Amino acid sequence: MHDGYLFTLGICGSAEEDDPGPVMLNSLLAALPPVKRAAFLGTIPSDQPDQLIAEIITDMRDAELIVIVTPATTPQLPNRLNNLLRAAYAAGVGGRFATLIAVGPYAAAVLPALQAAAATCGLRIASTCAANTDDEPPLADVQAAYATARAALAPHALPH
């Protein structure tokens, strides 16, 4: 899919405009080289199949770095993000590097749950961050995770 470049996948546990997660993810991805894709998990009716999850799993298999940003407006992971991580575990997408960011008033409570779910999937956690809604995006952490993933998984990737 990425023709010799390092591929970064951004996943946001929210698609709400008033949520800080999408803004944070967009800022983080803008700080990385151009071969990237983003998935924003909005709400869907419970009686509707979640076709986006299968598409994201396909991208997870191809990505060297996965940036996961989740809203922390409640003390739990959003349901769709939790379902995605369960599906990622079942699909065996381990070995990719991940950086994990929880944003909002419950970030300190949500981040450990996100870390545990990502570790269960076999993702190699390169950095984590619990951020307040008005905090600056952890650009240096994500850029360092990118450099680590590049060195470990794609040392001969084309320059950006």
Phi and psi in radians as a Rosetta constraint file:
Dihedral C 1 N 2 CA 2 C 2 CIRCULARHARMONIC -1.954 0.35
Dihedral N 2 CA 2 C 2 N 3 CIRCULARHARMONIC 0.203 0.35
Dihedral C 2 N 3 CA 3 C 3 CIRCULARHARMONIC 0.831 0.35
Dihedral N 3 CA 3 C 3 N 4 CIRCULARHARMONIC 0.836 0.35
Dihedral C 3 N 4 CA 4 C 4 CIRCULARHARMONIC 1.577 0.35
Dihedral N 4 CA 4 C 4 N 5 CIRCULARHARMONIC -0.039 0.35
Dihedral C 4 N 5 CA 5 C 5 CIRCULARHARMONIC -1.704 0.35
Dihedral N 5 CA 5 C 5 N 6 CIRCULARHARMONIC 2.744 0.35
Dihedral C 5 N 6 CA 6 C 6 CIRCULARHARMONIC -1.243 0.35
Dihedral N 6 CA 6 C 6 N 7 CIRCULARHARMONIC 2.329 0.35
Dihedral C 6 N 7 CA 7 C 7 CIRCULARHARMONIC -1.888 0.35
Dihedral N 7 CA 7 C 7 N 8 CIRCULARHARMONIC 2.209 0.35
Dihedral C 7 N 8 CA 8 C 8 CIRCULARHARMONIC -1.956 0.35
Dihedral N 8 CA 8 C 8 N 9 CIRCULARHARMONIC 2.309 0.35
Dihedral C 8 N 9 CA 9 C 9 CIRCULARHARMONIC -1.945 0.35
Dihedral N 9 CA 9 C 9 N 10 CIRCULARHARMONIC 2.196 0.35
Dihedral C 9 N 10 CA 10 C 10 CIRCULARHARMONIC -1.804 0.35
Dihedral N 10 CA 10 C 10 N 11 CIRCULARHARMONIC 2.322 0.35
Dihedral C 10 N 11 CA 11 C 11 CIRCULARHARMONIC -2.207 0.35
Dihedral N 11 CA 11 C 11 N 12 CIRCULARHARMONIC 2.255 0.35
Dihedral C 11 N 12 CA 12 C 12 CIRCULARHARMONIC -2.067 0.35
Dihedral N 12 CA 12 C 12 N 13 CIRCULARHARMONIC 2.275 0.35
Dihedral C 12 N 13 CA 13 C 13 CIRCULARHARMONIC -1.291 0.35
Dihedral N 13 CA 13 C 13 N 14 CIRCULARHARMONIC 0.167 0.35
Dihedral C 13 N 14 CA 14 C 14 CIRCULARHARMONIC -2.613 0.35
Dihedral N 14 CA 14 C 14 N 15 CIRCULARHARMONIC 2.708 0.35
Dihedral C 14 N 15 CA 15 C 15 CIRCULARHARMONIC -2.205 0.35
Dihedral N 15 CA 15 C 15 N 16 CIRCULARHARMONIC 0.146 0.35
Dihedral C 15 N 16 CA 16 C 16 CIRCULARHARMONIC -1.288 0.35
Dihedral N 16 CA 16 C 16 N 17 CIRCULARHARMONIC 2.360 0.35
Dihedral C 16 N 17 CA 17 C 17 CIRCULARHARMONIC -1.138 0.35
Dihedral N 17 CA 17 C 17 N 18 CIRCULARHARMONIC -0.582 0.35
Dihedral C 17 N 18 CA 18 C 18 CIRCULARHARMONIC -1.495 0.35
Dihedral N 18 CA 18 C 18 N 19 CIRCULARHARMONIC 0.019 0.35
Dihedral C 18 N 19 CA 19 C 19 CIRCULARHARMONIC -1.550 0.35
Dihedral N 19 CA 19 C 19 N 20 CIRCULARHARMONIC 2.449 0.35
Dihedral C 19 N 20 CA 20 C 20 CIRCULARHARMONIC -1.283 0.35
Dihedral N 20 CA 20 C 20 N 21 CIRCULARHARMONIC -0.276 0.35
Dihedral C 20 N 21 CA 21 C 21 CIRCULARHARMONIC -1.028 0.35
Dihedral N 21 CA 21 C 21 N 22 CIRCULARHARMONIC -0.912 0.35
Dihedral C 21 N 22 CA 22 C 22 CIRCULARHARMONIC -1.054 0.35
Dihedral N 22 CA 22 C 22 N 23 CIRCULARHARMONIC -0.697 0.35
Dihedral C 22 N 23 CA 23 C 23 CIRCULARHARMONIC -1.118 0.35
Dihedral N 23 CA 23 C 23 N 24 CIRCULARHARMONIC -0.765 0.35
Dihedral C 23 N 24 CA 24 C 24 CIRCULARHARMONIC -1.084 0.35
Dihedral N 24 CA 24 C 24 N 25 CIRCULARHARMONIC -0.831 0.35
Dihedral C 24 N 25 CA 25 C 25 CIRCULARHARMONIC -1.075 0.35
Dihedral N 25 CA 25 C 25 N 26 CIRCULARHARMONIC -0.780 0.35
Dihedral C 25 N 26 CA 26 C 26 CIRCULARHARMONIC -1.042 0.35
Dihedral N 26 CA 26 C 26 N 27 CIRCULARHARMONIC -0.710 0.35
Dihedral C 26 N 27 CA 27 C 27 CIRCULARHARMONIC -1.117 0.35
Dihedral N 27 CA 27 C 27 N 28 CIRCULARHARMONIC -0.739 0.35
Dihedral C 27 N 28 CA 28 C 28 CIRCULARHARMONIC -1.152 0.35
Dihedral N 28 CA 28 C 28 N 29 CIRCULARHARMONIC -0.787 0.35
Dihedral C 28 N 29 CA 29 C 29 CIRCULARHARMONIC -1.163 0.35
Dihedral N 29 CA 29 C 29 N 30 CIRCULARHARMONIC -0.566 0.35
Dihedral C 29 N 30 CA 30 C 30 CIRCULARHARMONIC -1.132 0.35
Dihedral N 30 CA 30 C 30 N 31 CIRCULARHARMONIC -0.413 0.35
Dihedral C 30 N 31 CA 31 C 31 CIRCULARHARMONIC -1.499 0.35
Dihedral N 31 CA 31 C 31 N 32 CIRCULARHARMONIC -0.016 0.35
Dihedral C 31 N 32 CA 32 C 32 CIRCULARHARMONIC -1.942 0.35
Dihedral N 32 CA 32 C 32 N 33 CIRCULARHARMONIC 2.799 0.35
Dihedral C 32 N 33 CA 33 C 33 CIRCULARHARMONIC -0.978 0.35
Dihedral N 33 CA 33 C 33 N 34 CIRCULARHARMONIC 2.858 0.35
Dihedral C 33 N 34 CA 34 C 34 CIRCULARHARMONIC -1.277 0.35
Dihedral N 34 CA 34 C 34 N 35 CIRCULARHARMONIC -0.162 0.35
Dihedral C 34 N 35 CA 35 C 35 CIRCULARHARMONIC -1.556 0.35
Dihedral N 35 CA 35 C 35 N 36 CIRCULARHARMONIC 1.641 0.35
Dihedral C 35 N 36 CA 36 C 36 CIRCULARHARMONIC -2.719 0.35
Dihedral N 36 CA 36 C 36 N 37 CIRCULARHARMONIC 2.841 0.35
Dihedral C 36 N 37 CA 37 C 37 CIRCULARHARMONIC -2.528 0.35
Dihedral N 37 CA 37 C 37 N 38 CIRCULARHARMONIC 2.629 0.35
Dihedral C 37 N 38 CA 38 C 38 CIRCULARHARMONIC -2.201 0.35
Dihedral N 38 CA 38 C 38 N 39 CIRCULARHARMONIC 2.537 0.35
Dihedral C 38 N 39 CA 39 C 39 CIRCULARHARMONIC -2.235 0.35
Dihedral N 39 CA 39 C 39 N 40 CIRCULARHARMONIC 2.208 0.35
Dihedral C 39 N 40 CA 40 C 40 CIRCULARHARMONIC -1.959 0.35
Dihedral N 40 CA 40 C 40 N 41 CIRCULARHARMONIC 2.111 0.35
Dihedral C 40 N 41 CA 41 C 41 CIRCULARHARMONIC -1.615 0.35
Dihedral N 41 CA 41 C 41 N 42 CIRCULARHARMONIC 1.680 0.35
Dihedral C 41 N 42 CA 42 C 42 CIRCULARHARMONIC -1.479 0.35
Dihedral N 42 CA 42 C 42 N 43 CIRCULARHARMONIC -3.069 0.35
Dihedral C 42 N 43 CA 43 C 43 CIRCULARHARMONIC -1.526 0.35
Dihedral N 43 CA 43 C 43 N 44 CIRCULARHARMONIC 2.565 0.35
Dihedral C 43 N 44 CA 44 C 44 CIRCULARHARMONIC -2.297 0.35
Dihedral N 44 CA 44 C 44 N 45 CIRCULARHARMONIC 2.715 0.35
Dihedral C 44 N 45 CA 45 C 45 CIRCULARHARMONIC -1.056 0.35
Dihedral N 45 CA 45 C 45 N 46 CIRCULARHARMONIC 2.494 0.35
Dihedral C 45 N 46 CA 46 C 46 CIRCULARHARMONIC -1.145 0.35
Dihedral N 46 CA 46 C 46 N 47 CIRCULARHARMONIC -0.356 0.35
Dihedral C 46 N 47 CA 47 C 47 CIRCULARHARMONIC -1.575 0.35
Dihedral N 47 CA 47 C 47 N 48 CIRCULARHARMONIC 0.052 0.35
Dihedral C 47 N 48 CA 48 C 48 CIRCULARHARMONIC -1.786 0.35
Dihedral N 48 CA 48 C 48 N 49 CIRCULARHARMONIC 2.340 0.35
Dihedral C 48 N 49 CA 49 C 49 CIRCULARHARMONIC -1.153 0.35
Dihedral N 49 CA 49 C 49 N 50 CIRCULARHARMONIC 2.564 0.35
Dihedral C 49 N 50 CA 50 C 50 CIRCULARHARMONIC -1.688 0.35
Dihedral N 50 CA 50 C 50 N 51 CIRCULARHARMONIC 1.503 0.35
Dihedral C 50 N 51 CA 51 C 51 CIRCULARHARMONIC -1.275 0.35
Dihedral N 51 CA 51 C 51 N 52 CIRCULARHARMONIC -0.417 0.35
Dihedral C 51 N 52 CA 52 C 52 CIRCULARHARMONIC -1.120 0.35
Dihedral N 52 CA 52 C 52 N 53 CIRCULARHARMONIC -0.576 0.35
Dihedral C 52 N 53 CA 53 C 53 CIRCULARHARMONIC -1.023 0.35
Dihedral N 53 CA 53 C 53 N 54 CIRCULARHARMONIC -0.800 0.35
Dihedral C 53 N 54 CA 54 C 54 CIRCULARHARMONIC -1.088 0.35
Dihedral N 54 CA 54 C 54 N 55 CIRCULARHARMONIC -0.667 0.35
Dihedral C 54 N 55 CA 55 C 55 CIRCULARHARMONIC -1.169 0.35
Dihedral N 55 CA 55 C 55 N 56 CIRCULARHARMONIC -0.682 0.35
Dihedral C 55 N 56 CA 56 C 56 CIRCULARHARMONIC -1.176 0.35
Dihedral N 56 CA 56 C 56 N 57 CIRCULARHARMONIC -0.691 0.35
Dihedral C 56 N 57 CA 57 C 57 CIRCULARHARMONIC -1.043 0.35
Dihedral N 57 CA 57 C 57 N 58 CIRCULARHARMONIC -0.719 0.35
Dihedral C 57 N 58 CA 58 C 58 CIRCULARHARMONIC -1.034 0.35
Dihedral N 58 CA 58 C 58 N 59 CIRCULARHARMONIC -0.785 0.35
Dihedral C 58 N 59 CA 59 C 59 CIRCULARHARMONIC -1.167 0.35
Dihedral N 59 CA 59 C 59 N 60 CIRCULARHARMONIC -0.624 0.35
Dihedral C 59 N 60 CA 60 C 60 CIRCULARHARMONIC -1.075 0.35
Dihedral N 60 CA 60 C 60 N 61 CIRCULARHARMONIC -0.637 0.35
Dihedral C 60 N 61 CA 61 C 61 CIRCULARHARMONIC -1.133 0.35
Dihedral N 61 CA 61 C 61 N 62 CIRCULARHARMONIC -0.455 0.35
Dihedral C 61 N 62 CA 62 C 62 CIRCULARHARMONIC -1.684 0.35
Dihedral N 62 CA 62 C 62 N 63 CIRCULARHARMONIC -0.295 0.35
Dihedral C 62 N 63 CA 63 C 63 CIRCULARHARMONIC -1.436 0.35
Dihedral N 63 CA 63 C 63 N 64 CIRCULARHARMONIC 2.530 0.35
Dihedral C 63 N 64 CA 64 C 64 CIRCULARHARMONIC -1.605 0.35
Dihedral N 64 CA 64 C 64 N 65 CIRCULARHARMONIC -0.554 0.35
Dihedral C 64 N 65 CA 65 C 65 CIRCULARHARMONIC -2.238 0.35
Dihedral N 65 CA 65 C 65 N 66 CIRCULARHARMONIC 2.334 0.35
Dihedral C 65 N 66 CA 66 C 66 CIRCULARHARMONIC -2.109 0.35
Dihedral N 66 CA 66 C 66 N 67 CIRCULARHARMONIC 2.104 0.35
Dihedral C 66 N 67 CA 67 C 67 CIRCULARHARMONIC -1.791 0.35
Dihedral N 67 CA 67 C 67 N 68 CIRCULARHARMONIC 2.022 0.35
Dihedral C 67 N 68 CA 68 C 68 CIRCULARHARMONIC -1.971 0.35
Dihedral N 68 CA 68 C 68 N 69 CIRCULARHARMONIC 2.120 0.35
Dihedral C 68 N 69 CA 69 C 69 CIRCULARHARMONIC -2.038 0.35
Dihedral N 69 CA 69 C 69 N 70 CIRCULARHARMONIC 2.236 0.35
Dihedral C 69 N 70 CA 70 C 70 CIRCULARHARMONIC -2.179 0.35
Dihedral N 70 CA 70 C 70 N 71 CIRCULARHARMONIC 2.461 0.35
Dihedral C 70 N 71 CA 71 C 71 CIRCULARHARMONIC -1.218 0.35
Dihedral N 71 CA 71 C 71 N 72 CIRCULARHARMONIC 2.552 0.35
Dihedral C 71 N 72 CA 72 C 72 CIRCULARHARMONIC -2.179 0.35
Dihedral N 72 CA 72 C 72 N 73 CIRCULARHARMONIC 0.965 0.35
Dihedral C 72 N 73 CA 73 C 73 CIRCULARHARMONIC -1.525 0.35
Dihedral N 73 CA 73 C 73 N 74 CIRCULARHARMONIC -0.213 0.35
Dihedral C 73 N 74 CA 74 C 74 CIRCULARHARMONIC -2.313 0.35
Dihedral N 74 CA 74 C 74 N 75 CIRCULARHARMONIC 2.900 0.35
Dihedral C 74 N 75 CA 75 C 75 CIRCULARHARMONIC -1.350 0.35
Dihedral N 75 CA 75 C 75 N 76 CIRCULARHARMONIC 0.143 0.35
Dihedral C 75 N 76 CA 76 C 76 CIRCULARHARMONIC -2.126 0.35
Dihedral N 76 CA 76 C 76 N 77 CIRCULARHARMONIC 2.772 0.35
Dihedral C 76 N 77 CA 77 C 77 CIRCULARHARMONIC -1.153 0.35
Dihedral N 77 CA 77 C 77 N 78 CIRCULARHARMONIC 2.536 0.35
Dihedral C 77 N 78 CA 78 C 78 CIRCULARHARMONIC -1.040 0.35
Dihedral N 78 CA 78 C 78 N 79 CIRCULARHARMONIC 2.523 0.35
Dihedral C 78 N 79 CA 79 C 79 CIRCULARHARMONIC -0.972 0.35
Dihedral N 79 CA 79 C 79 N 80 CIRCULARHARMONIC -0.798 0.35
Dihedral C 79 N 80 CA 80 C 80 CIRCULARHARMONIC -1.155 0.35
Dihedral N 80 CA 80 C 80 N 81 CIRCULARHARMONIC -0.651 0.35
Dihedral C 80 N 81 CA 81 C 81 CIRCULARHARMONIC -1.149 0.35
Dihedral N 81 CA 81 C 81 N 82 CIRCULARHARMONIC -0.733 0.35
Dihedral C 81 N 82 CA 82 C 82 CIRCULARHARMONIC -1.075 0.35
Dihedral N 82 CA 82 C 82 N 83 CIRCULARHARMONIC -0.756 0.35
Dihedral C 82 N 83 CA 83 C 83 CIRCULARHARMONIC -1.103 0.35
Dihedral N 83 CA 83 C 83 N 84 CIRCULARHARMONIC -0.702 0.35
Dihedral C 83 N 84 CA 84 C 84 CIRCULARHARMONIC -1.077 0.35
Dihedral N 84 CA 84 C 84 N 85 CIRCULARHARMONIC -0.778 0.35
Dihedral C 84 N 85 CA 85 C 85 CIRCULARHARMONIC -1.187 0.35
Dihedral N 85 CA 85 C 85 N 86 CIRCULARHARMONIC -0.591 0.35
Dihedral C 85 N 86 CA 86 C 86 CIRCULARHARMONIC -1.119 0.35
Dihedral N 86 CA 86 C 86 N 87 CIRCULARHARMONIC -0.758 0.35
Dihedral C 86 N 87 CA 87 C 87 CIRCULARHARMONIC -1.149 0.35
Dihedral N 87 CA 87 C 87 N 88 CIRCULARHARMONIC -0.632 0.35
Dihedral C 87 N 88 CA 88 C 88 CIRCULARHARMONIC -1.125 0.35
Dihedral N 88 CA 88 C 88 N 89 CIRCULARHARMONIC -0.696 0.35
Dihedral C 88 N 89 CA 89 C 89 CIRCULARHARMONIC -1.079 0.35
Dihedral N 89 CA 89 C 89 N 90 CIRCULARHARMONIC -0.839 0.35
Dihedral C 89 N 90 CA 90 C 90 CIRCULARHARMONIC -1.101 0.35
Dihedral N 90 CA 90 C 90 N 91 CIRCULARHARMONIC -0.549 0.35
Dihedral C 90 N 91 CA 91 C 91 CIRCULARHARMONIC -1.474 0.35
Dihedral N 91 CA 91 C 91 N 92 CIRCULARHARMONIC -0.170 0.35
Dihedral C 91 N 92 CA 92 C 92 CIRCULARHARMONIC 1.183 0.35
Dihedral N 92 CA 92 C 92 N 93 CIRCULARHARMONIC 0.895 0.35
Dihedral C 92 N 93 CA 93 C 93 CIRCULARHARMONIC -1.630 0.35
Dihedral N 93 CA 93 C 93 N 94 CIRCULARHARMONIC 0.348 0.35
Dihedral C 93 N 94 CA 94 C 94 CIRCULARHARMONIC -1.095 0.35
Dihedral N 94 CA 94 C 94 N 95 CIRCULARHARMONIC 2.917 0.35
Dihedral C 94 N 95 CA 95 C 95 CIRCULARHARMONIC 1.690 0.35
Dihedral N 95 CA 95 C 95 N 96 CIRCULARHARMONIC -0.257 0.35
Dihedral C 95 N 96 CA 96 C 96 CIRCULARHARMONIC -1.433 0.35
Dihedral N 96 CA 96 C 96 N 97 CIRCULARHARMONIC 2.685 0.35
Dihedral C 96 N 97 CA 97 C 97 CIRCULARHARMONIC -1.481 0.35
Dihedral N 97 CA 97 C 97 N 98 CIRCULARHARMONIC 2.607 0.35
Dihedral C 97 N 98 CA 98 C 98 CIRCULARHARMONIC -2.451 0.35
Dihedral N 98 CA 98 C 98 N 99 CIRCULARHARMONIC 2.548 0.35
Dihedral C 98 N 99 CA 99 C 99 CIRCULARHARMONIC -2.111 0.35
Dihedral N 99 CA 99 C 99 N 100 CIRCULARHARMONIC 2.364 0.35
Dihedral C 99 N 100 CA 100 C 100 CIRCULARHARMONIC -2.113 0.35
Dihedral N 100 CA 100 C 100 N 101 CIRCULARHARMONIC 2.252 0.35
Dihedral C 100 N 101 CA 101 C 101 CIRCULARHARMONIC -2.317 0.35
Dihedral N 101 CA 101 C 101 N 102 CIRCULARHARMONIC 2.229 0.35
Dihedral C 101 N 102 CA 102 C 102 CIRCULARHARMONIC -1.914 0.35
Dihedral N 102 CA 102 C 102 N 103 CIRCULARHARMONIC 2.316 0.35
Dihedral C 102 N 103 CA 103 C 103 CIRCULARHARMONIC -2.204 0.35
Dihedral N 103 CA 103 C 103 N 104 CIRCULARHARMONIC 2.162 0.35
Dihedral C 103 N 104 CA 104 C 104 CIRCULARHARMONIC 2.395 0.35
Dihedral N 104 CA 104 C 104 N 105 CIRCULARHARMONIC -3.094 0.35
Dihedral C 104 N 105 CA 105 C 105 CIRCULARHARMONIC -1.146 0.35
Dihedral N 105 CA 105 C 105 N 106 CIRCULARHARMONIC -0.375 0.35
Dihedral C 105 N 106 CA 106 C 106 CIRCULARHARMONIC -1.867 0.35
Dihedral N 106 CA 106 C 106 N 107 CIRCULARHARMONIC 0.386 0.35
Dihedral C 106 N 107 CA 107 C 107 CIRCULARHARMONIC -0.989 0.35
Dihedral N 107 CA 107 C 107 N 108 CIRCULARHARMONIC -0.738 0.35
Dihedral C 107 N 108 CA 108 C 108 CIRCULARHARMONIC -1.135 0.35
Dihedral N 108 CA 108 C 108 N 109 CIRCULARHARMONIC -0.488 0.35
Dihedral C 108 N 109 CA 109 C 109 CIRCULARHARMONIC -1.470 0.35
Dihedral N 109 CA 109 C 109 N 110 CIRCULARHARMONIC -0.609 0.35
Dihedral C 109 N 110 CA 110 C 110 CIRCULARHARMONIC -1.402 0.35
Dihedral N 110 CA 110 C 110 N 111 CIRCULARHARMONIC -0.610 0.35
Dihedral C 110 N 111 CA 111 C 111 CIRCULARHARMONIC -0.995 0.35
Dihedral N 111 CA 111 C 111 N 112 CIRCULARHARMONIC -0.784 0.35
Dihedral C 111 N 112 CA 112 C 112 CIRCULARHARMONIC -1.060 0.35
Dihedral N 112 CA 112 C 112 N 113 CIRCULARHARMONIC -0.628 0.35
Dihedral C 112 N 113 CA 113 C 113 CIRCULARHARMONIC -1.155 0.35
Dihedral N 113 CA 113 C 113 N 114 CIRCULARHARMONIC -0.705 0.35
Dihedral C 113 N 114 CA 114 C 114 CIRCULARHARMONIC -1.143 0.35
Dihedral N 114 CA 114 C 114 N 115 CIRCULARHARMONIC -0.732 0.35
Dihedral C 114 N 115 CA 115 C 115 CIRCULARHARMONIC -1.073 0.35
Dihedral N 115 CA 115 C 115 N 116 CIRCULARHARMONIC -0.788 0.35
Dihedral C 115 N 116 CA 116 C 116 CIRCULARHARMONIC -1.099 0.35
Dihedral N 116 CA 116 C 116 N 117 CIRCULARHARMONIC -0.759 0.35
Dihedral C 116 N 117 CA 117 C 117 CIRCULARHARMONIC -1.143 0.35
Dihedral N 117 CA 117 C 117 N 118 CIRCULARHARMONIC -0.726 0.35
Dihedral C 117 N 118 CA 118 C 118 CIRCULARHARMONIC -1.168 0.35
Dihedral N 118 CA 118 C 118 N 119 CIRCULARHARMONIC -0.710 0.35
Dihedral C 118 N 119 CA 119 C 119 CIRCULARHARMONIC -1.142 0.35
Dihedral N 119 CA 119 C 119 N 120 CIRCULARHARMONIC -0.676 0.35
Dihedral C 119 N 120 CA 120 C 120 CIRCULARHARMONIC -1.071 0.35
Dihedral N 120 CA 120 C 120 N 121 CIRCULARHARMONIC -0.605 0.35
Dihedral C 120 N 121 CA 121 C 121 CIRCULARHARMONIC -1.249 0.35
Dihedral N 121 CA 121 C 121 N 122 CIRCULARHARMONIC -0.229 0.35
Dihedral C 121 N 122 CA 122 C 122 CIRCULARHARMONIC 1.557 0.35
Dihedral N 122 CA 122 C 122 N 123 CIRCULARHARMONIC 0.203 0.35
Dihedral C 122 N 123 CA 123 C 123 CIRCULARHARMONIC -1.256 0.35
Dihedral N 123 CA 123 C 123 N 124 CIRCULARHARMONIC 2.511 0.35
Dihedral C 123 N 124 CA 124 C 124 CIRCULARHARMONIC -1.611 0.35
Dihedral N 124 CA 124 C 124 N 125 CIRCULARHARMONIC 1.826 0.35
Dihedral C 124 N 125 CA 125 C 125 CIRCULARHARMONIC -1.335 0.35
Dihedral N 125 CA 125 C 125 N 126 CIRCULARHARMONIC 1.979 0.35
Dihedral C 125 N 126 CA 126 C 126 CIRCULARHARMONIC -1.578 0.35
Dihedral N 126 CA 126 C 126 N 127 CIRCULARHARMONIC -0.530 0.35
Dihedral C 126 N 127 CA 127 C 127 CIRCULARHARMONIC -2.821 0.35
Dihedral N 127 CA 127 C 127 N 128 CIRCULARHARMONIC 2.741 0.35
Dihedral C 127 N 128 CA 128 C 128 CIRCULARHARMONIC -2.399 0.35
Dihedral N 128 CA 128 C 128 N 129 CIRCULARHARMONIC 2.737 0.35
Dihedral C 128 N 129 CA 129 C 129 CIRCULARHARMONIC -2.717 0.35
Dihedral N 129 CA 129 C 129 N 130 CIRCULARHARMONIC 2.272 0.35
Dihedral C 129 N 130 CA 130 C 130 CIRCULARHARMONIC -1.833 0.35
Dihedral N 130 CA 130 C 130 N 131 CIRCULARHARMONIC 2.009 0.35
Dihedral C 130 N 131 CA 131 C 131 CIRCULARHARMONIC -2.090 0.35
Dihedral N 131 CA 131 C 131 N 132 CIRCULARHARMONIC 2.578 0.35
Dihedral C 131 N 132 CA 132 C 132 CIRCULARHARMONIC -1.381 0.35
Dihedral N 132 CA 132 C 132 N 133 CIRCULARHARMONIC 2.830 0.35
Dihedral C 132 N 133 CA 133 C 133 CIRCULARHARMONIC -0.978 0.35
Dihedral N 133 CA 133 C 133 N 134 CIRCULARHARMONIC -0.639 0.35
Dihedral C 133 N 134 CA 134 C 134 CIRCULARHARMONIC -1.718 0.35
Dihedral N 134 CA 134 C 134 N 135 CIRCULARHARMONIC 0.158 0.35
Dihedral C 134 N 135 CA 135 C 135 CIRCULARHARMONIC -1.250 0.35
Dihedral N 135 CA 135 C 135 N 136 CIRCULARHARMONIC 2.667 0.35
Dihedral C 135 N 136 CA 136 C 136 CIRCULARHARMONIC -1.221 0.35
Dihedral N 136 CA 136 C 136 N 137 CIRCULARHARMONIC 2.573 0.35
Dihedral C 136 N 137 CA 137 C 137 CIRCULARHARMONIC -1.088 0.35
Dihedral N 137 CA 137 C 137 N 138 CIRCULARHARMONIC 2.504 0.35
Dihedral C 137 N 138 CA 138 C 138 CIRCULARHARMONIC -1.348 0.35
Dihedral N 138 CA 138 C 138 N 139 CIRCULARHARMONIC 1.171 0.35
Dihedral C 138 N 139 CA 139 C 139 CIRCULARHARMONIC -1.032 0.35
Dihedral N 139 CA 139 C 139 N 140 CIRCULARHARMONIC -0.769 0.35
Dihedral C 139 N 140 CA 140 C 140 CIRCULARHARMONIC -1.089 0.35
Dihedral N 140 CA 140 C 140 N 141 CIRCULARHARMONIC -0.682 0.35
Dihedral C 140 N 141 CA 141 C 141 CIRCULARHARMONIC -1.103 0.35
Dihedral N 141 CA 141 C 141 N 142 CIRCULARHARMONIC -0.763 0.35
Dihedral C 141 N 142 CA 142 C 142 CIRCULARHARMONIC -1.227 0.35
Dihedral N 142 CA 142 C 142 N 143 CIRCULARHARMONIC -0.666 0.35
Dihedral C 142 N 143 CA 143 C 143 CIRCULARHARMONIC -1.159 0.35
Dihedral N 143 CA 143 C 143 N 144 CIRCULARHARMONIC -0.654 0.35
Dihedral C 143 N 144 CA 144 C 144 CIRCULARHARMONIC -1.165 0.35
Dihedral N 144 CA 144 C 144 N 145 CIRCULARHARMONIC -0.688 0.35
Dihedral C 144 N 145 CA 145 C 145 CIRCULARHARMONIC -1.115 0.35
Dihedral N 145 CA 145 C 145 N 146 CIRCULARHARMONIC -0.692 0.35
Dihedral C 145 N 146 CA 146 C 146 CIRCULARHARMONIC -1.049 0.35
Dihedral N 146 CA 146 C 146 N 147 CIRCULARHARMONIC -0.822 0.35
Dihedral C 146 N 147 CA 147 C 147 CIRCULARHARMONIC -1.085 0.35
Dihedral N 147 CA 147 C 147 N 148 CIRCULARHARMONIC -0.693 0.35
Dihedral C 147 N 148 CA 148 C 148 CIRCULARHARMONIC -1.136 0.35
Dihedral N 148 CA 148 C 148 N 149 CIRCULARHARMONIC -0.805 0.35
Dihedral C 148 N 149 CA 149 C 149 CIRCULARHARMONIC -1.095 0.35
Dihedral N 149 CA 149 C 149 N 150 CIRCULARHARMONIC -0.724 0.35
Dihedral C 149 N 150 CA 150 C 150 CIRCULARHARMONIC -1.080 0.35
Dihedral N 150 CA 150 C 150 N 151 CIRCULARHARMONIC -0.816 0.35
Dihedral C 150 N 151 CA 151 C 151 CIRCULARHARMONIC -1.125 0.35
Dihedral N 151 CA 151 C 151 N 152 CIRCULARHARMONIC -0.686 0.35
Dihedral C 151 N 152 CA 152 C 152 CIRCULARHARMONIC -1.468 0.35
Dihedral N 152 CA 152 C 152 N 153 CIRCULARHARMONIC -0.690 0.35
Dihedral C 152 N 153 CA 153 C 153 CIRCULARHARMONIC -1.883 0.35
Dihedral N 153 CA 153 C 153 N 154 CIRCULARHARMONIC -0.453 0.35
Dihedral C 153 N 154 CA 154 C 154 CIRCULARHARMONIC -2.499 0.35
Dihedral N 154 CA 154 C 154 N 155 CIRCULARHARMONIC 1.017 0.35
Dihedral C 154 N 155 CA 155 C 155 CIRCULARHARMONIC -1.104 0.35
Dihedral N 155 CA 155 C 155 N 156 CIRCULARHARMONIC -0.365 0.35
Dihedral C 155 N 156 CA 156 C 156 CIRCULARHARMONIC -1.810 0.35
Dihedral N 156 CA 156 C 156 N 157 CIRCULARHARMONIC 0.272 0.35
Dihedral C 156 N 157 CA 157 C 157 CIRCULARHARMONIC -1.075 0.35
Dihedral N 157 CA 157 C 157 N 158 CIRCULARHARMONIC 2.587 0.35
Dihedral C 157 N 158 CA 158 C 158 CIRCULARHARMONIC -1.130 0.35
Dihedral N 158 CA 158 C 158 N 159 CIRCULARHARMONIC 2.585 0.35
Dihedral C 158 N 159 CA 159 C 159 CIRCULARHARMONIC -1.139 0.35
Dihedral N 159 CA 159 C 159 N 160 CIRCULARHARMONIC 2.735 0.35
